[in-house]
Amino acid sequence: MEAWSTVLALVVLVVDIVAIIQVWRSRIEAGRKIIWSLVIVLVPVVGLIMWLMAAGRHARVRL
């Protein structure tokens, strides 16, 4: 059971790092980049889901 939690934590970490890289490669303002990065770091799973919803292909809002 402990091995699964370690694997899940590593997967979340890798996906969060990829999301932060995508945030910093995007064309949004620096202030929004900082805010998105903090959200992803402070609440990893929820922040990642929020970023995917806001920046995905079918996003309805403009970052």
mmCIF file of the N, C-alpha and C atoms, coordinates in Angstrom:
data_MODEL
# 
_entry.id   MODEL 
# 
loop_
_atom_site.group_PDB 
_atom_site.id 
_atom_site.type_symbol 
_atom_site.label_atom_id 
_atom_site.label_alt_id 
_atom_site.label_comp_id 
_atom_site.label_asym_id 
_atom_site.label_entity_id 
_atom_site.label_seq_id 
_atom_site.pdbx_PDB_ins_code 
_atom_site.Cartn_x 
_atom_site.Cartn_y 
_atom_site.Cartn_z 
_atom_site.occupancy 
_atom_site.B_iso_or_equiv 
_atom_site.pdbx_formal_charge 
_atom_site.auth_seq_id 
_atom_site.auth_comp_id 
_atom_site.auth_asym_id 
_atom_site.auth_atom_id 
_atom_site.pdbx_PDB_model_num 
ATOM 1   N N  . MET A 1 1  ? 0.816   -1.193 0.000   1.00 0.00 ? 1  MET A N  1 
ATOM 2   C CA . MET A 1 1  ? 0.000   0.000  0.000   1.00 0.00 ? 1  MET A CA 1 
ATOM 3   C C  . MET A 1 1  ? 0.861   1.259  0.000   1.00 0.00 ? 1  MET A C  1 
ATOM 4   N N  . GLU A 1 2  ? 1.953   1.224  0.736   1.00 0.00 ? 2  GLU A N  1 
ATOM 5   C CA . GLU A 1 2  ? 2.839   2.379  0.807   1.00 0.00 ? 2  GLU A CA 1 
ATOM 6   C C  . GLU A 1 2  ? 3.508   2.659  -0.535  1.00 0.00 ? 2  GLU A C  1 
ATOM 7   N N  . ALA A 1 3  ? 3.780   1.619  -1.283  1.00 0.00 ? 3  ALA A N  1 
ATOM 8   C CA . ALA A 1 3  ? 4.408   1.791  -2.586  1.00 0.00 ? 3  ALA A CA 1 
ATOM 9   C C  . ALA A 1 3  ? 3.485   2.550  -3.537  1.00 0.00 ? 3  ALA A C  1 
ATOM 10  N N  . TRP A 1 4  ? 2.188   2.272  -3.473  1.00 0.00 ? 4  TRP A N  1 
ATOM 11  C CA . TRP A 1 4  ? 1.233   2.969  -4.339  1.00 0.00 ? 4  TRP A CA 1 
ATOM 12  C C  . TRP A 1 4  ? 1.152   4.446  -4.011  1.00 0.00 ? 4  TRP A C  1 
ATOM 13  N N  . SER A 1 5  ? 1.192   4.770  -2.739  1.00 0.00 ? 5  SER A N  1 
ATOM 14  C CA . SER A 1 5  ? 1.124   6.184  -2.371  1.00 0.00 ? 5  SER A CA 1 
ATOM 15  C C  . SER A 1 5  ? 2.383   6.928  -2.815  1.00 0.00 ? 5  SER A C  1 
ATOM 16  N N  . THR A 1 6  ? 3.525   6.263  -2.767  1.00 0.00 ? 6  THR A N  1 
ATOM 17  C CA . THR A 1 6  ? 4.761   6.871  -3.233  1.00 0.00 ? 6  THR A CA 1 
ATOM 18  C C  . THR A 1 6  ? 4.711   7.100  -4.737  1.00 0.00 ? 6  THR A C  1 
ATOM 19  N N  . VAL A 1 7  ? 4.227   6.131  -5.465  1.00 0.00 ? 7  VAL A N  1 
ATOM 20  C CA . VAL A 1 7  ? 4.113   6.262  -6.913  1.00 0.00 ? 7  VAL A CA 1 
ATOM 21  C C  . VAL A 1 7  ? 3.130   7.374  -7.261  1.00 0.00 ? 7  VAL A C  1 
ATOM 22  N N  . LEU A 1 8  ? 2.002   7.423  -6.575  1.00 0.00 ? 8  LEU A N  1 
ATOM 23  C CA . LEU A 1 8  ? 1.006   8.465  -6.820  1.00 0.00 ? 8  LEU A CA 1 
ATOM 24  C C  . LEU A 1 8  ? 1.570   9.851  -6.513  1.00 0.00 ? 8  LEU A C  1 
ATOM 25  N N  . ALA A 1 9  ? 2.320   9.966  -5.433  1.00 0.00 ? 9  ALA A N  1 
ATOM 26  C CA . ALA A 1 9  ? 2.938   11.251 -5.082  1.00 0.00 ? 9  ALA A CA 1 
ATOM 27  C C  . ALA A 1 9  ? 3.942   11.680 -6.146  1.00 0.00 ? 9  ALA A C  1 
ATOM 28  N N  . LEU A 1 10 ? 4.720   10.757 -6.662  1.00 0.00 ? 10 LEU A N  1 
ATOM 29  C CA . LEU A 1 10 ? 5.685   11.081 -7.718  1.00 0.00 ? 10 LEU A CA 1 
ATOM 30  C C  . LEU A 1 10 ? 4.983   11.494 -9.008  1.00 0.00 ? 10 LEU A C  1 
ATOM 31  N N  . VAL A 1 11 ? 3.898   10.830 -9.335  1.00 0.00 ? 11 VAL A N  1 
ATOM 32  C CA . VAL A 1 11 ? 3.141   11.184 -10.537 1.00 0.00 ? 11 VAL A CA 1 
ATOM 33  C C  . VAL A 1 11 ? 2.579   12.596 -10.401 1.00 0.00 ? 11 VAL A C  1 
ATOM 34  N N  . VAL A 1 12 ? 2.005   12.903 -9.246  1.00 0.00 ? 12 VAL A N  1 
ATOM 35  C CA . VAL A 1 12 ? 1.466   14.247 -9.011  1.00 0.00 ? 12 VAL A CA 1 
ATOM 36  C C  . VAL A 1 12 ? 2.586   15.280 -9.098  1.00 0.00 ? 12 VAL A C  1 
ATOM 37  N N  . LEU A 1 13 ? 3.735   14.992 -8.526  1.00 0.00 ? 13 LEU A N  1 
ATOM 38  C CA . LEU A 1 13 ? 4.866   15.910 -8.572  1.00 0.00 ? 13 LEU A CA 1 
ATOM 39  C C  . LEU A 1 13 ? 5.310   16.181 -10.007 1.00 0.00 ? 13 LEU A C  1 
ATOM 40  N N  . VAL A 1 14 ? 5.448   15.136 -10.795 1.00 0.00 ? 14 VAL A N  1 
ATOM 41  C CA . VAL A 1 14 ? 5.893   15.293 -12.186 1.00 0.00 ? 14 VAL A CA 1 
ATOM 42  C C  . VAL A 1 14 ? 4.865   16.092 -12.987 1.00 0.00 ? 14 VAL A C  1 
ATOM 43  N N  . VAL A 1 15 ? 3.596   15.778 -12.818 1.00 0.00 ? 15 VAL A N  1 
ATOM 44  C CA . VAL A 1 15 ? 2.549   16.483 -13.560 1.00 0.00 ? 15 VAL A CA 1 
ATOM 45  C C  . VAL A 1 15 ? 2.488   17.953 -13.131 1.00 0.00 ? 15 VAL A C  1 
ATOM 46  N N  . ASP A 1 16 ? 2.671   18.221 -11.845 1.00 0.00 ? 16 ASP A N  1 
ATOM 47  C CA . ASP A 1 16 ? 2.699   19.602 -11.373 1.00 0.00 ? 16 ASP A CA 1 
ATOM 48  C C  . ASP A 1 16 ? 3.879   20.375 -11.959 1.00 0.00 ? 16 ASP A C  1 
ATOM 49  N N  . ILE A 1 17 ? 5.030   19.750 -12.039 1.00 0.00 ? 17 ILE A N  1 
ATOM 50  C CA . ILE A 1 17 ? 6.195   20.407 -12.633 1.00 0.00 ? 17 ILE A CA 1 
ATOM 51  C C  . ILE A 1 17 ? 5.939   20.722 -14.103 1.00 0.00 ? 17 ILE A C  1 
ATOM 52  N N  . VAL A 1 18 ? 5.341   19.781 -14.811 1.00 0.00 ? 18 VAL A N  1 
ATOM 53  C CA . VAL A 1 18 ? 5.002   20.021 -16.219 1.00 0.00 ? 18 VAL A CA 1 
ATOM 54  C C  . VAL A 1 18 ? 4.007   21.170 -16.338 1.00 0.00 ? 18 VAL A C  1 
ATOM 55  N N  . ALA A 1 19 ? 3.023   21.216 -15.449 1.00 0.00 ? 19 ALA A N  1 
ATOM 56  C CA . ALA A 1 19 ? 2.032   22.298 -15.482 1.00 0.00 ? 19 ALA A CA 1 
ATOM 57  C C  . ALA A 1 19 ? 2.691   23.651 -15.219 1.00 0.00 ? 19 ALA A C  1 
ATOM 58  N N  . ILE A 1 20 ? 3.609   23.712 -14.267 1.00 0.00 ? 20 ILE A N  1 
ATOM 59  C CA . ILE A 1 20 ? 4.294   24.969 -13.970 1.00 0.00 ? 20 ILE A CA 1 
ATOM 60  C C  . ILE A 1 20 ? 5.150   25.407 -15.163 1.00 0.00 ? 20 ILE A C  1 
ATOM 61  N N  . ILE A 1 21 ? 5.795   24.456 -15.813 1.00 0.00 ? 21 ILE A N  1 
ATOM 62  C CA . ILE A 1 21 ? 6.568   24.795 -17.011 1.00 0.00 ? 21 ILE A CA 1 
ATOM 63  C C  . ILE A 1 21 ? 5.644   25.356 -18.091 1.00 0.00 ? 21 ILE A C  1 
ATOM 64  N N  . GLN A 1 22 ? 4.487   24.749 -18.250 1.00 0.00 ? 22 GLN A N  1 
ATOM 65  C CA . GLN A 1 22 ? 3.527   25.250 -19.236 1.00 0.00 ? 22 GLN A CA 1 
ATOM 66  C C  . GLN A 1 22 ? 3.029   26.644 -18.880 1.00 0.00 ? 22 GLN A C  1 
ATOM 67  N N  . VAL A 1 23 ? 2.836   26.894 -17.601 1.00 0.00 ? 23 VAL A N  1 
ATOM 68  C CA . VAL A 1 23 ? 2.419   28.230 -17.165 1.00 0.00 ? 23 VAL A CA 1 
ATOM 69  C C  . VAL A 1 23 ? 3.472   29.252 -17.578 1.00 0.00 ? 23 VAL A C  1 
ATOM 70  N N  . TRP A 1 24 ? 4.723   28.968 -17.313 1.00 0.00 ? 24 TRP A N  1 
ATOM 71  C CA . TRP A 1 24 ? 5.790   29.933 -17.602 1.00 0.00 ? 24 TRP A CA 1 
ATOM 72  C C  . TRP A 1 24 ? 6.098   30.048 -19.086 1.00 0.00 ? 24 TRP A C  1 
ATOM 73  N N  . ARG A 1 25 ? 5.686   29.077 -19.896 1.00 0.00 ? 25 ARG A N  1 
ATOM 74  C CA . ARG A 1 25 ? 5.866   29.171 -21.342 1.00 0.00 ? 25 ARG A CA 1 
ATOM 75  C C  . ARG A 1 25 ? 4.692   29.870 -22.018 1.00 0.00 ? 25 ARG A C  1 
ATOM 76  N N  . SER A 1 26 ? 3.620   30.087 -21.281 1.00 0.00 ? 26 SER A N  1 
ATOM 77  C CA . SER A 1 26 ? 2.437   30.708 -21.875 1.00 0.00 ? 26 SER A CA 1 
ATOM 78  C C  . SER A 1 26 ? 2.645   32.211 -22.044 1.00 0.00 ? 26 SER A C  1 
ATOM 79  N N  . ARG A 1 27 ? 1.715   32.839 -22.737 1.00 0.00 ? 27 ARG A N  1 
ATOM 80  C CA . ARG A 1 27 ? 1.838   34.256 -23.048 1.00 0.00 ? 27 ARG A CA 1 
ATOM 81  C C  . ARG A 1 27 ? 1.089   35.156 -22.069 1.00 0.00 ? 27 ARG A C  1 
ATOM 82  N N  . ILE A 1 28 ? 0.748   34.664 -20.910 1.00 0.00 ? 28 ILE A N  1 
ATOM 83  C CA . ILE A 1 28 ? 0.039   35.491 -19.937 1.00 0.00 ? 28 ILE A CA 1 
ATOM 84  C C  . ILE A 1 28 ? 1.032   36.392 -19.203 1.00 0.00 ? 28 ILE A C  1 
ATOM 85  N N  . GLU A 1 29 ? 0.497   37.395 -18.502 1.00 0.00 ? 29 GLU A N  1 
ATOM 86  C CA . GLU A 1 29 ? 1.356   38.351 -17.799 1.00 0.00 ? 29 GLU A CA 1 
ATOM 87  C C  . GLU A 1 29 ? 2.118   37.661 -16.659 1.00 0.00 ? 29 GLU A C  1 
ATOM 88  N N  . ALA A 1 30 ? 3.215   38.271 -16.254 1.00 0.00 ? 30 ALA A N  1 
ATOM 89  C CA . ALA A 1 30 ? 4.072   37.696 -15.213 1.00 0.00 ? 30 ALA A CA 1 
ATOM 90  C C  . ALA A 1 30 ? 3.334   37.541 -13.892 1.00 0.00 ? 30 ALA A C  1 
ATOM 91  N N  . GLY A 1 31 ? 2.475   38.486 -13.552 1.00 0.00 ? 31 GLY A N  1 
ATOM 92  C CA . GLY A 1 31 ? 1.726   38.389 -12.300 1.00 0.00 ? 31 GLY A CA 1 
ATOM 93  C C  . GLY A 1 31 ? 0.815   37.179 -12.263 1.00 0.00 ? 31 GLY A C  1 
ATOM 94  N N  . ARG A 1 32 ? 0.160   36.911 -13.379 1.00 0.00 ? 32 ARG A N  1 
ATOM 95  C CA . ARG A 1 32 ? -0.708  35.729 -13.452 1.00 0.00 ? 32 ARG A CA 1 
ATOM 96  C C  . ARG A 1 32 ? 0.106   34.442 -13.443 1.00 0.00 ? 32 ARG A C  1 
ATOM 97  N N  . LYS A 1 33 ? 1.289   34.483 -14.035 1.00 0.00 ? 33 LYS A N  1 
ATOM 98  C CA . LYS A 1 33 ? 2.158   33.306 -13.998 1.00 0.00 ? 33 LYS A CA 1 
ATOM 99  C C  . LYS A 1 33 ? 2.539   32.972 -12.567 1.00 0.00 ? 33 LYS A C  1 
ATOM 100 N N  . ILE A 1 34 ? 2.858   33.998 -11.797 1.00 0.00 ? 34 ILE A N  1 
ATOM 101 C CA . ILE A 1 34 ? 3.230   33.782 -10.394 1.00 0.00 ? 34 ILE A CA 1 
ATOM 102 C C  . ILE A 1 34 ? 2.048   33.218 -9.609  1.00 0.00 ? 34 ILE A C  1 
ATOM 103 N N  . ILE A 1 35 ? 0.868   33.797 -9.828  1.00 0.00 ? 35 ILE A N  1 
ATOM 104 C CA . ILE A 1 35 ? -0.318  33.325 -9.107  1.00 0.00 ? 35 ILE A CA 1 
ATOM 105 C C  . ILE A 1 35 ? -0.633  31.880 -9.467  1.00 0.00 ? 35 ILE A C  1 
ATOM 106 N N  . TRP A 1 36 ? -0.631  31.548 -10.751 1.00 0.00 ? 36 TRP A N  1 
ATOM 107 C CA . TRP A 1 36 ? -0.906  30.174 -11.161 1.00 0.00 ? 36 TRP A CA 1 
ATOM 108 C C  . TRP A 1 36 ? 0.141   29.214 -10.593 1.00 0.00 ? 36 TRP A C  1 
ATOM 109 N N  . SER A 1 37 ? 1.392   29.612 -10.606 1.00 0.00 ? 37 SER A N  1 
ATOM 110 C CA . SER A 1 37 ? 2.448   28.752 -10.059 1.00 0.00 ? 37 SER A CA 1 
ATOM 111 C C  . SER A 1 37 ? 2.226   28.507 -8.573  1.00 0.00 ? 37 SER A C  1 
ATOM 112 N N  . LEU A 1 38 ? 1.865   29.551 -7.837  1.00 0.00 ? 38 LEU A N  1 
ATOM 113 C CA . LEU A 1 38 ? 1.601   29.388 -6.406  1.00 0.00 ? 38 LEU A CA 1 
ATOM 114 C C  . LEU A 1 38 ? 0.405   28.489 -6.162  1.00 0.00 ? 38 LEU A C  1 
ATOM 115 N N  . VAL A 1 39 ? -0.642  28.646 -6.948  1.00 0.00 ? 39 VAL A N  1 
ATOM 116 C CA . VAL A 1 39 ? -1.821  27.792 -6.779  1.00 0.00 ? 39 VAL A CA 1 
ATOM 117 C C  . VAL A 1 39 ? -1.455  26.335 -7.024  1.00 0.00 ? 39 VAL A C  1 
ATOM 118 N N  . ILE A 1 40 ? -0.689  26.082 -8.068  1.00 0.00 ? 40 ILE A N  1 
ATOM 119 C CA . ILE A 1 40 ? -0.305  24.703 -8.388  1.00 0.00 ? 40 ILE A CA 1 
ATOM 120 C C  . ILE A 1 40 ? 0.601   24.122 -7.306  1.00 0.00 ? 40 ILE A C  1 
ATOM 121 N N  . VAL A 1 41 ? 1.488   24.931 -6.745  1.00 0.00 ? 41 VAL A N  1 
ATOM 122 C CA . VAL A 1 41 ? 2.403   24.439 -5.711  1.00 0.00 ? 41 VAL A CA 1 
ATOM 123 C C  . VAL A 1 41 ? 1.685   24.238 -4.373  1.00 0.00 ? 41 VAL A C  1 
ATOM 124 N N  . LEU A 1 42 ? 0.824   25.178 -3.999  1.00 0.00 ? 42 LEU A N  1 
ATOM 125 C CA . LEU A 1 42 ? 0.186   25.117 -2.684  1.00 0.00 ? 42 LEU A CA 1 
ATOM 126 C C  . LEU A 1 42 ? -0.940  24.097 -2.601  1.00 0.00 ? 42 LEU A C  1 
ATOM 127 N N  . VAL A 1 43 ? -1.685  23.919 -3.664  1.00 0.00 ? 43 VAL A N  1 
ATOM 128 C CA . VAL A 1 43 ? -2.738  22.899 -3.706  1.00 0.00 ? 43 VAL A CA 1 
ATOM 129 C C  . VAL A 1 43 ? -2.550  22.081 -4.989  1.00 0.00 ? 43 VAL A C  1 
ATOM 130 N N  . PRO A 1 44 ? -1.642  21.128 -4.955  1.00 0.00 ? 44 PRO A N  1 
ATOM 131 C CA . PRO A 1 44 ? -1.179  20.460 -6.172  1.00 0.00 ? 44 PRO A CA 1 
ATOM 132 C C  . PRO A 1 44 ? -2.284  19.849 -7.037  1.00 0.00 ? 44 PRO A C  1 
ATOM 133 N N  . VAL A 1 45 ? -3.135  19.041 -6.477  1.00 0.00 ? 45 VAL A N  1 
ATOM 134 C CA . VAL A 1 45 ? -4.133  18.353 -7.292  1.00 0.00 ? 45 VAL A CA 1 
ATOM 135 C C  . VAL A 1 45 ? -5.219  19.328 -7.752  1.00 0.00 ? 45 VAL A C  1 
ATOM 136 N N  . VAL A 1 46 ? -5.737  20.112 -6.826  1.00 0.00 ? 46 VAL A N  1 
ATOM 137 C CA . VAL A 1 46 ? -6.789  21.075 -7.164  1.00 0.00 ? 46 VAL A CA 1 
ATOM 138 C C  . VAL A 1 46 ? -6.246  22.146 -8.103  1.00 0.00 ? 46 VAL A C  1 
ATOM 139 N N  . GLY A 1 47 ? -5.047  22.640 -7.838  1.00 0.00 ? 47 GLY A N  1 
ATOM 140 C CA . GLY A 1 47 ? -4.439  23.644 -8.702  1.00 0.00 ? 47 GLY A CA 1 
ATOM 141 C C  . GLY A 1 47 ? -4.222  23.126 -10.105 1.00 0.00 ? 47 GLY A C  1 
ATOM 142 N N  . LEU A 1 48 ? -3.809  21.878 -10.218 1.00 0.00 ? 48 LEU A N  1 
ATOM 143 C CA . LEU A 1 48 ? -3.610  21.272 -11.531 1.00 0.00 ? 48 LEU A CA 1 
ATOM 144 C C  . LEU A 1 48 ? -4.930  21.156 -12.283 1.00 0.00 ? 48 LEU A C  1 
ATOM 145 N N  . ILE A 1 49 ? -5.971  20.721 -11.602 1.00 0.00 ? 49 ILE A N  1 
ATOM 146 C CA . ILE A 1 49 ? -7.282  20.610 -12.237 1.00 0.00 ? 49 ILE A CA 1 
ATOM 147 C C  . ILE A 1 49 ? -7.773  21.983 -12.671 1.00 0.00 ? 49 ILE A C  1 
ATOM 148 N N  . MET A 1 50 ? -7.596  22.982 -11.817 1.00 0.00 ? 50 MET A N  1 
ATOM 149 C CA . MET A 1 50 ? -8.003  24.339 -12.179 1.00 0.00 ? 50 MET A CA 1 
ATOM 150 C C  . MET A 1 50 ? -7.244  24.826 -13.410 1.00 0.00 ? 50 MET A C  1 
ATOM 151 N N  . TRP A 1 51 ? -5.949  24.584 -13.457 1.00 0.00 ? 51 TRP A N  1 
ATOM 152 C CA . TRP A 1 51 ? -5.152  25.014 -14.601 1.00 0.00 ? 51 TRP A CA 1 
ATOM 153 C C  . TRP A 1 51 ? -5.607  24.305 -15.876 1.00 0.00 ? 51 TRP A C  1 
ATOM 154 N N  . LEU A 1 52 ? -5.858  23.009 -15.783 1.00 0.00 ? 52 LEU A N  1 
ATOM 155 C CA . LEU A 1 52 ? -6.309  22.273 -16.962 1.00 0.00 ? 52 LEU A CA 1 
ATOM 156 C C  . LEU A 1 52 ? -7.643  22.795 -17.473 1.00 0.00 ? 52 LEU A C  1 
ATOM 157 N N  . MET A 1 53 ? -8.532  23.142 -16.556 1.00 0.00 ? 53 MET A N  1 
ATOM 158 C CA . MET A 1 53 ? -9.828  23.674 -16.963 1.00 0.00 ? 53 MET A CA 1 
ATOM 159 C C  . MET A 1 53 ? -9.684  25.069 -17.567 1.00 0.00 ? 53 MET A C  1 
ATOM 160 N N  . ALA A 1 54 ? -8.806  25.875 -17.031 1.00 0.00 ? 54 ALA A N  1 
ATOM 161 C CA . ALA A 1 54 ? -8.646  27.252 -17.498 1.00 0.00 ? 54 ALA A CA 1 
ATOM 162 C C  . ALA A 1 54 ? -7.805  27.353 -18.772 1.00 0.00 ? 54 ALA A C  1 
ATOM 163 N N  . ALA A 1 55 ? -6.869  26.450 -18.962 1.00 0.00 ? 55 ALA A N  1 
ATOM 164 C CA . ALA A 1 55 ? -5.951  26.564 -20.088 1.00 0.00 ? 55 ALA A CA 1 
ATOM 165 C C  . ALA A 1 55 ? -6.110  25.468 -21.130 1.00 0.00 ? 55 ALA A C  1 
ATOM 166 N N  . GLY A 1 56 ? -7.044  24.579 -20.918 1.00 0.00 ? 56 GLY A N  1 
ATOM 167 C CA . GLY A 1 56 ? -7.231  23.471 -21.853 1.00 0.00 ? 56 GLY A CA 1 
ATOM 168 C C  . GLY A 1 56 ? -7.737  23.919 -23.208 1.00 0.00 ? 56 GLY A C  1 
ATOM 169 N N  . ARG A 1 57 ? -7.829  23.001 -24.112 1.00 0.00 ? 57 ARG A N  1 
ATOM 170 C CA . ARG A 1 57 ? -8.267  23.297 -25.475 1.00 0.00 ? 57 ARG A CA 1 
ATOM 171 C C  . ARG A 1 57 ? -9.680  23.843 -25.519 1.00 0.00 ? 57 ARG A C  1 
ATOM 172 N N  . HIS A 1 58 ? -10.504 23.376 -24.624 1.00 0.00 ? 58 HIS A N  1 
ATOM 173 C CA . HIS A 1 58 ? -11.903 23.776 -24.613 1.00 0.00 ? 58 HIS A CA 1 
ATOM 174 C C  . HIS A 1 58 ? -12.197 24.799 -23.518 1.00 0.00 ? 58 HIS A C  1 
ATOM 175 N N  . ALA A 1 59 ? -11.199 25.548 -23.145 1.00 0.00 ? 59 ALA A N  1 
ATOM 176 C CA . ALA A 1 59 ? -11.354 26.527 -22.072 1.00 0.00 ? 59 ALA A CA 1 
ATOM 177 C C  . ALA A 1 59 ? -12.334 27.625 -22.495 1.00 0.00 ? 59 ALA A C  1 
ATOM 178 N N  . ARG A 1 60 ? -13.162 28.024 -21.566 1.00 0.00 ? 60 ARG A N  1 
ATOM 179 C CA . ARG A 1 60 ? -14.144 29.063 -21.852 1.00 0.00 ? 60 ARG A CA 1 
ATOM 180 C C  . ARG A 1 60 ? -13.715 30.412 -21.331 1.00 0.00 ? 60 ARG A C  1 
ATOM 181 N N  . VAL A 1 61 ? -12.630 30.441 -20.562 1.00 0.00 ? 61 VAL A N  1 
ATOM 182 C CA . VAL A 1 61 ? -12.137 31.712 -20.049 1.00 0.00 ? 61 VAL A CA 1 
ATOM 183 C C  . VAL A 1 61 ? -10.771 31.978 -20.636 1.00 0.00 ? 61 VAL A C  1 
ATOM 184 N N  . ARG A 1 62 ? -10.412 33.235 -20.697 1.00 0.00 ? 62 ARG A N  1 
ATOM 185 C CA . ARG A 1 62 ? -9.089  33.607 -21.198 1.00 0.00 ? 62 ARG A CA 1 
ATOM 186 C C  . ARG A 1 62 ? -8.195  33.898 -20.008 1.00 0.00 ? 62 ARG A C  1 
ATOM 187 N N  . LEU A 1 63 ? -7.051  33.273 -19.978 1.00 0.00 ? 63 LEU A N  1 
ATOM 188 C CA . LEU A 1 63 ? -6.116  33.547 -18.886 1.00 0.00 ? 63 LEU A CA 1 
ATOM 189 C C  . LEU A 1 63 ? -5.512  34.855 -19.166 1.00 0.00 ? 63 LEU A C  1 
# 
